[in-house]
């Protein structure tokens, strides 16, 4: 099917056009509009079909373009501008760790960075910006404005971003060494209940180490035959059923309350009449106790008899109303308590469903030839690590990213793709001098990943069975396996997935920055060395 192409555009604003005509519009806005128009004439991006999951972004430095893939192949492509000499965007493996629709840099003159998607805490991000046709940023990856906006709406936290020297495309791969979904075997999964989230964690986030779903069942063997996918489905269904039950209990309580309301009102009226009759009788009895004439005493006795009669009548009315209304009142009380219990059960079921769903979050596995270890992260947190055995450990294995695309065989397996960092994974050519990296061929087709080399890398690695069992419990579409000669970058840490930087490539965009998780471009504020030459450019 031929891809549907449409040109980028920035919607015109009538009021701004009027201001431009009067010559009083903000010069920065005018510059931005001119840049957007120039981009619309210069380049196109492809939107061949609705985007699926998982998404993968491949940024090619020499081609100065980005290509977005989903489980079924390429869906989007656009030109980019990456880091200039001295501020190079480092080739490596990243993921989106923060998103901000309207972001301003405190690193370079409070520059506007619309549709910012951060990939390192030290300040490298994808965002809308000026595209001169060659590397010109201070390490960030500038995108066409409309493309950045569209991409921002498509992506989720954790989307993998691969920065390669020369454009590479993923290839579908099948190999016995690639992880498959498996049953729960670890005792951790069968531990007693524990808090799902601690007080010092952001609201709504889950600590993977505290994800427990109830006490061990009587048949632990049957429990281990389950998968987190089946548990998540069951817990979701239970939460939905609990929600329906809570809603029905609420409706019953409302109806019962309405039925009881008229009896409650009548009971209060009867009770009030009874209290007044009692008070009147007590007042008359006190008057009789006061010495007086025989006539006054006789009169008081008559009043006392009438008061006692009224009290008896009030008591009778009260008893009748109570006898008639008490079942409705009791039913309303019971239904109200049942509604409270059903609501509490719904909340508990929703928490368990959320925990089970969190266990299905994509897991990332990183195997480093440099450290001879395997590392596992999930939801930006370290889960565990293990030693691995790599055959011929002194021979390079390259860097390859394997991505789980979708379930197959009714959930018993997953499809995988492989993306190599270089066309020759084991022996890439040396990095070219900076001047040859400017203005590459954006129309050139990417090199296809060598599936044979990817399989060879898998076959060199032996993973302990207990580690395989733990990984298979949580592997799902979106999960990944990274095999690399490199160790993880210092950028890997709190609030990140694995970040791996190619040591043989320029790294100016990282070397000039300091890492500080959860801050906003935390390098001390300083002016751009190019300040004044183009005061309206987007960094």
PEZIBEL-V237993 format. One record per backbone hydrogen bond with DSSP energy under -1.0 kcal/mol. CO is the residue of the C=O (numbers start at 1). NH is the residue of the N-H. Records with the same first field share a line. If there is no record, write none. Layout:
# PEZIBEL-V237993
CO->NH + NH
This chain:
# PEZIBEL-V237993
4->47
6->45
13->17
14->18
15->19
16->20
17->21
18->22
19->24
26->30
27->31
28->32
29->33
30->34
31->35
32->36
33->37
34->38
35->39
36->40
37->41
38->42
39->43
45->6
56->69
57->162
58->67
59->164
60->64 + 65
64->80
65->60
66->78
67->58
68->75 + 76
69->56
70->73
73->70
76->68
78->66
81->142
82->136 + 137
84->87
88->509
91->502
92->163
93->500
94->161
96->158
98->118
100->116
101->115
103->113
108->111
111->105
114->128
116->100
117->126
118->97
120->123
124->119 + 120
125->141
126->117
127->143
137->84
141->127
142->81
143->129
144->148
145->149
146->150
147->151
148->152
149->153
150->154
151->155
156->159
159->96
160->57
161->94
162->59
163->92
164->61
165->62
167->447
169->449
171->418
175->178
187->190
188->191
196->207
198->201
202->205
207->210
208->211
210->212
219->223
220->224
223->226
226->184
227->231
228->232
229->233
230->234
231->235
232->236
233->237
234->238
235->239
236->240
237->241
238->242
239->243
240->244
241->245
242->246
243->247
244->248
245->249
246->250
247->251
248->252
249->253
250->254
251->255
252->256
253->257
254->258
255->259
256->260
257->261
260->264
261->265
262->266
263->267
264->268
265->269
266->270
267->271
268->272
269->273
270->274
271->275
272->276
273->277
274->278
275->279
276->280
277->281
278->282
279->283
280->284
281->285
282->286
283->287
284->288
285->289
293->297
294->298
295->299
296->300
297->301
298->302
299->303
300->304
301->305
302->306
303->307
304->308
305->309
306->310
307->311
308->312
309->313
310->314
311->315
312->316
313->317
314->318
315->319
316->320
317->321
318->322
319->323
320->324
321->325
322->326
325->329
326->330
327->331
328->332
329->333
330->334
331->335
332->336
333->337
334->338
335->339
336->340
337->341
338->342
339->343
340->344
341->345
342->346
343->347
344->348
345->349
346->350
347->351
348->352
349->353
350->354
351->355
352->356
353->357
354->358
355->359
357->360
358->361
363->480
364->377
365->482
366->375
367->484
368->372
372->388
373->368
374->386
375->366
376->383
377->364
378->381
381->378
384->376
386->374
389->462
392->395
399->421
400->483
401->419
402->481
403->417
404->478
406->415
408->413
409->412
413->408
415->405
416->173
417->403
418->171
419->401
433->436
434->437
435->438
447->169
449->451
450->454
451->455
452->456
453->457
454->458
455->459
458->461
460->391
462->389
464->468
465->469
466->470
467->471
468->472
469->473
471->474 + 475
472->182
476->479
479->404
480->365
481->402
482->367
483->400
484->369
489->492
493->496
499->489
500->93
502->505
507->510 + 511
508->512
510->513
516->519
528->531
530->533
534->537
